[in-house]
C-alpha cells in the first residue's frame, strides 16, 4: 500500500515532469514562430491534454512565457559565466562576455527577443525576476572589478531599490558610480546585438561581427581608463 507521503512525492514528481514537458513544447513553438506562436490551447493539443488539466499548470499565456523567460535568463547567465571564467582581467572578461552574449543571441534569437523586446508579453514573476537579476549580476561583476571610481553624481536613489539590494549583497563595496557604469556597459554590449537580431544592422554593414569586436575593444579601453 502506498503511504500518503509516497503518494504526495509521486504526484510532485509527475507535476514536475509535466511542467517540464509543457515548457519544452512551448519553447519549440517559441523557436519556430516567436511569442505569437505560444498559445495555451495549441500546446495542450500537441500534448494531448485537456484544457482544464493544462490550466492547472499554467493558467495564463503570460505565466507560461514568464517561466520560459526564467529558464532563458538562467541559460544565458550560465553561458556568460562560463565565458568570463576563462579570462583573468576585467577587460578580458568583458570581451569574453560580449562575444558570448552575441553568440547566444544569434543562436537563440526568439529567446533573446522574449527577454529583451520592449513588446515582450511575459509577466514578471518572482522566479523570472530572480533569474533576470542573476544575469545582471554578471555585468555588475565586470564593472565592479574594472577600476576604482573616479567620482560620480549618482546616488543610490537613482536606482531600482530591489535590484540595488541584490547587487550590494553580492558586492558589498559597490558604489552608485559602479552600478551606473555596469548599466552603461550593458548598453554598449547589448545595443549592436539588438540591432543585428532585429535585422537592422546587416543592411548597413557586411560584417557585423567586426563592428562588434571593434566596440568591445573600445569597451575594454574604457574599463581600464581613469575617467568615468
N, C-alpha and C positions, 0 to 999 in steps of 0.2 A: 504494500500500500504506500502511495506517495504521501509524504508528510506535507503539511501546509507550507513549511519553509522551502521544501524541494519544489513544490508546485509554483510558489512565487518566483523562485530562481529560474525555473523553466520558462515561465511567462516573460520574465525580464529578458532572458536570452532571445526568445522569439521576437519580442518587441524590438530589441536592438538589431537583430538580423533583418527584420522587415524594414526598419528605418534606414538601415544602410542600403538595402535594395532599392527603396524609394529614391534615395538621394543619387544612387548610381544611375537609375533610369532617368531621373530629372536632369542630371549632368549630361547624359547622352543627348537629350532634347536640346539643352542649352548649347552644347558644342555644335550641333547640327543646324540650329536655327536661331540662336540668340535667346534673349529673355522672353521674347514674344512667343516662342515655341514651347515654353514651360507652362503647361495647363494641367490642373489637377485631374480633371476627368480623363484627359488623354493619357496621363501617366498611369492612373488607376486602370484604364482599359488595357494598356500594354502589359500590366502586371496581373490582369485577371482578378482584380479586387473590386468588390462592391464599393460604390462611392461612400456609403455610410461608414464602412470599415476604414477606408482610406482617410477620411476626415478625422478619425480618432488619432491619427498620427500627425497630420498637418491640416489644420482647419482652414488655412488661407494660403493662397499662392505666395503672398509676401513672406509668410513664415517659412515656407519651403525654400524660397530664394535666399532668405537670411541664413538658413542652415548651409546652403551651398556656398554662400559668401564666407561664412566662418571657416569652412573647410579650405576654401581657396586662399584666404588670408594666411592660414597656418601653413599651407603648402608653399606659398611664396616666401613666407618668413623663413621656413626651414631651408629652402633653396638658397636664399640670400645669405643666411647664416653660414652655410657650408662654404659658399664662395668667399666670404670675408675671412674665414678661419685660415685660408691659405696665404694671407698677407699679414705682415707684421705692422707696417707703418700705417697711420690714418689715411694718407694719400693712396697707398696701395689698396687698402680696404675699400675706399671709395670707388676706385677703379674697378675692383673685382665685383663690388656690389652693383655698380652701374651696368656693367656688361651682363651680369647675371639677371638683372632686372629686365633689360631689353630682351634677352634670350627667352626668359619665361613669358614675357608679354607676346612675343612673336609666336611662341609655341602654344599659347593659351589665350588667343585674342578675345574669345567670348567671356571667359572668366575674368580677364582684365577689365573688360567693359562693365561686367557685373559689379566689380569692386569700385571702379573709379569714374564711371559715367555719372554726370550730374542728373541724368534722367533714370538712373537705376531704380527699379521698383521695389527692391528688397527693403524690409523693415529693419530697424536697429533692434537687436535683442541683446541681452547680457552676454550671450556666447559670442555673437558676431562682434560686439564692441571689444570684448576681451581679446579676440583674435586680431582685430584691427590694431589694438594697442601693441600687441606682440610684434606686429610688422613695423609699426612706427618706432619702436624702441631700437631697432637696428640702425635707423638713421641717426637717432639721438646718440647712440654709442659712437658713431664715427665723428660727429660734431664734438662730443664731449672729450674725446681723446686727441683732437686735432692740435689744439694750441690753447694758450691762456687767453682769456677775454681781454680785449683792449678797451673796454668801456662800451656802454650801450644805453640808449634812452629807454629800453624796455624794462617793465616791471612784471611781477607775477600776475598782476591784474589784467595784463594784456592777453592772457592765455586761458584756454578752457580749464577750469579748476579740476575736473575729473582726470583728464589726461596729465595735467601738471602733477597731481598727486602720485600717479603711477610712475611718471618719469623721474620724479625726485626720490621715490622709494628705490628705484633701480640705480640711480646715480646721485648719491647724497650730496655731492659737491656741485651739482648742476646749478647754473645761473640763468636768469632770464635771457641774457645775451646768447648763451649757448643754445638754449631752446629755440630762439629766433633763428640762429644760424642753421639749426637742423631743419627747420621749415624751408629756409632758402635753399638748402642743399637738396631737399626732396623736390622742390620746384624745378631745379636745374636738371636733376636726373630724370624727372618724370615728363617734363614738357615735350622734348623731342620724341620720346617714345609714344606719347599720346597722339601727337600729330601723325606719326608713322602708322600706328594701329588704326587710326580713323581714316587713313588713306589720303591725308592732306599733304604729306611731305614728299612722297615718291614723285608726283608730277613736277616738283620743283628741283629735285636733285637726283642724280642717278645712283648715288652711293650713300644712303642714309647712315650706314654703319660708320663710314669715315667721318661724317659730320658729327656723329655722336661721340666717337673716340676723341675728336678734337675738343668737344665740350668737356669730356671727362678730364682731359689734360689740363684745361683751364680750371676745372673744379679742384684738381689736385694742387695746383699752384695757389689757388685761393685759400685752401685749407691750411697751407703751410706758411701763408703770408702773415704779417704782423698787424694788418688792418682788420676792420670788422667786416 
